[in-house]
Structure formats: structure tokens, C-alpha cells
Amino acid sequence: MDTEAQPVERDRSSRPCESENASDTDGPEGRSRFALVDRVAHWLPGGRITLTVLVCLVFLLLVSRFVMQPFQIPSGSMESGLRIGDRVLVNKLAYRFGAEPRRGDVVVFDGTGYFGNADYIKRVVGVGGDHVVCCDKEGRLEVNGRSIDESTFLYAGDSPSDVRFDVVVPDGSLFLLGDHRSDSSDSRDHLGSPGGGMIPVSDVIGRADWIAWPADHWTRLTRPDAYARVPAADGAHG
């Protein structure tokens, strides 16, 4: 029995050694990482607090540059959904991996050379190849022969447009309108300008996905169903 018990004793005695070896291996690496942080923090005024603030700022800058950017609504052109002073979060990755803006999306774009030297926010009404007309016999917007019921987002009391137009959107471009049609300078006002009032898709900064501020107006911006049954320019539904 003493002979059978001996391996058990050896097994038990080996465990602390294994634990000590693992600790010796991991310890210097962990200490070196902390030492590097300590050296950087020691070099900065304010120490670790300053270092933490800097790391957070770099993270926020990277997010704002490549992922999500806040945008403040400068005018009433997108009322009543977006009010002056609202801050929306613009998804800058929405169209970066092969996806294209779709009818009904609310997008932020650089209007330099087309609308003016500023960023704008409007709703996509027509994409490349679309035939956009205003208005049909009932005064509604028409895209590729389909009349659009804009009542869920059009500003109360506004008509779809007081300006008549009949345009075909070039490939790689967008036709955009504000929801507050009577208070919006959009594609209709630049039909005679360079580009014919169309904005290149390449100038779109991103899609407005959320109203982030004020807190009581927090909501997700979704694509309205009004455009769901519009046929594509080639006759297919999309």
C-alpha cells in the first residue's frame, strides 16, 4: 500500500512546481507591459489620467473618421422628422463594401460644386437610371412609373413639389429632396447647375441612421415603405 501511495505523493508535489513555472513565464511579460504604460504615463503631465484621456480621444477620432460621425441639422429642410439642432449619427460604412444608396435613405453628402461648399442632408428619391417625374395626375411624385405616397414623412401641408420636373438620373448619381419641400434647396433648385442637380454617389459621406440628440428625440431612422414597390429602371422590382 505504501508503494501504491508514492506516485500520488509525487503527483501532488509536482503541481506547485508547474504552477510556479507558469507564473515565472507569464510574470515578466505582464510586468513589461505595465512598465511600458508606466514609462509613458510618467513622461506625460498628469500621468495615467492624461494617458487615458489621450487613448479615448484617439479612439473617438478613429470612430468618427471611419465608422460613425455626428452631424448637426442646420436647417428645417428635413422637418418634421429632423429638426434644427438635432444631431444625427451618420453611418460611414453603410456604402463602403459594395452597397449603394437606396431610394428613401437619408444621406449626408458633400455638395461642393453641386449644391454649395458645405455638407447637406437630404432623402434619396432617385438612383442611377431612375425616371423621376413630378407630378402625376394626383400631384404625387412618380419614380419609374410608380406613384409615391410620401404622406408618412412629407412635411404637413406641403405638396410633393411646386416645381415641375422630368429627369432621368445618370448612373452613379442621386436625385435628392428634402422632406420639407417648401423650405428645402435640393435637386429641384439645381436642375440647370453643373450635374443637373444630381449628386455623385462618391460624394456621399454616409447614411443617417440615428437621431442621437436631444435625448427625447432619440430614434432610429428607417427607410419608408413608400419606395418598396418602385420598379428598378430595368423593369425589375427593387
Secondary structure, DSSP 8 states (H G I E B T S, - for coil): -HHHHHHHHHHHHHHHHHHHHHHHHHHHHHHHHHHHHHHHHHHSTTHHHHHHHHHHHHHHHHHHHHTEEEEE--SSTTTTTS-TT-EEEEETTTTSSS----TT-EEEEE-TTTT-SSEEEEEEEE-TT-EEEE--TTS-EEETTEE---TTTS-TT--S-SS-EEEE--TTEEEEE-SSGGG--SGGGGTTSTTTT-EEGGGEEEEEEEEEESGGG-EE----GGGTT-B-TTS-B-
